[in-house]
Amino acid sequence: MNHDTQVNLRRPYPIGGSTRPSHSPTKPSAPIEVYFDSNSESMIFVGNKNNKDEVSYIIYDENGFVVATGSCVFDEEGKFSITLNQLRKGMHSIGVIVNGEEFIGAFEVY
């Protein structure tokens, strides 16, 4: 049984801030996909086989503390994974930086 849950990544914008865009960004979604596998407690990053993007991540717990950080080195299938079995139950957020552009998302550990 597949328990992978896609983490929806989006670009962060300040609420009511002066830097809020007046139009939709040209690339509103991340060029990679991120999945959380609750069975293996791992985060799976999916790019493409020829991925030359610089990709790093920061994972925060529900209190905003950094619990994991690193850089992605994609394999020949365009995948990278990390084990997150040290995370406590609850909501977590993730920041993914792709070539200097930040995307954020959230996932829950059961």
C-alpha positions as CSV (number, residue, x, y, z in Angstrom):
1,M,0.0,0.0,0.0
2,N,1.4,3.4,-1.0
3,H,1.4,6.0,1.8
4,D,3.2,8.8,0.0
5,T,1.6,12.2,0.4
6,Q,2.6,15.0,-1.9
7,V,3.8,18.1,-0.1
8,N,2.3,21.1,-2.0
9,L,5.0,23.6,-2.4
10,R,4.2,27.3,-3.1
11,R,6.1,30.5,-3.1
12,P,5.8,32.5,0.1
13,Y,4.5,36.1,0.0
14,P,4.1,38.4,3.0
15,I,0.4,39.0,3.9
16,G,-0.4,42.6,3.1
17,G,3.3,43.4,2.4
18,S,4.5,45.9,-0.1
19,T,6.4,43.2,-1.9
20,R,3.3,41.2,-2.7
21,P,3.1,40.6,-6.5
22,S,0.5,42.5,-8.6
23,H,0.2,39.5,-10.9
24,S,0.8,35.8,-10.8
25,P,4.4,34.7,-10.8
26,T,5.7,33.1,-14.0
27,K,6.6,29.9,-12.1
28,P,4.2,29.6,-9.2
29,S,5.0,26.0,-8.5
30,A,8.3,24.4,-7.6
31,P,10.3,22.7,-10.4
32,I,10.6,19.6,-8.2
33,E,8.0,17.5,-6.3
34,V,8.3,16.5,-2.7
35,Y,6.6,13.5,-1.0
36,F,6.4,12.4,2.6
37,D,6.2,8.6,3.1
38,S,4.6,7.9,6.5
39,N,5.6,4.2,6.4
40,S,9.3,4.7,6.0
41,E,9.2,8.2,7.6
42,S,11.2,9.6,4.7
43,M,11.0,12.7,2.5
44,I,11.4,12.0,-1.2
45,F,12.4,14.7,-3.6
46,V,11.7,14.1,-7.3
47,G,13.4,16.2,-10.0
48,N,14.4,14.9,-13.4
49,K,17.2,12.7,-14.6
50,N,19.2,15.7,-15.9
51,N,18.5,17.8,-12.9
52,K,21.2,20.5,-12.7
53,D,19.3,22.6,-10.2
54,E,20.8,23.5,-6.8
55,V,18.3,22.2,-4.3
56,S,18.4,22.5,-0.5
57,Y,15.8,22.1,2.2
58,I,15.1,23.2,5.8
59,I,12.5,21.3,7.9
60,Y,10.9,23.0,10.9
61,D,8.8,21.5,13.7
62,E,5.5,23.0,14.8
63,N,7.4,25.4,17.1
64,G,9.5,26.8,14.3
65,F,12.7,25.1,15.3
66,V,15.0,23.7,12.6
67,V,15.0,19.9,12.8
68,A,16.7,19.0,9.5
69,T,18.6,20.8,6.8
70,G,20.7,19.7,3.8
71,S,21.3,19.7,0.1
72,C,19.8,17.3,-2.5
73,V,22.0,15.2,-4.7
74,F,19.7,13.5,-7.2
75,D,20.3,9.9,-8.3
76,E,20.2,8.7,-11.9
77,E,16.4,8.5,-11.7
78,G,16.1,12.1,-10.6
79,K,15.3,11.2,-6.9
80,F,16.7,12.1,-3.5
81,S,15.4,10.9,-0.1
82,I,16.1,11.5,3.5
83,T,15.0,9.6,6.6
84,L,13.0,11.6,9.1
85,N,12.4,9.1,11.9
86,Q,13.7,11.5,14.5
87,L,10.7,13.8,13.9
88,R,8.0,14.0,16.6
89,K,4.4,13.7,15.8
90,G,2.6,16.8,14.6
91,M,2.7,19.4,11.8
92,H,6.0,20.3,10.2
93,S,6.9,22.8,7.5
94,I,9.5,22.6,4.8
95,G,11.4,25.3,2.9
96,V,12.8,24.1,-0.4
97,I,15.3,26.4,-2.2
98,V,15.7,25.7,-5.9
99,N,18.4,27.9,-7.6
100,G,17.8,30.6,-5.0
101,E,14.0,30.6,-5.2
102,E,12.2,29.6,-2.1
103,F,9.1,27.4,-1.9
104,I,7.3,26.3,1.3
105,G,5.0,23.5,2.2
106,A,3.7,21.6,5.2
107,F,3.2,17.9,6.2
108,E,2.1,16.0,9.2
109,V,3.9,13.1,11.0
110,Y,1.4,10.7,12.6
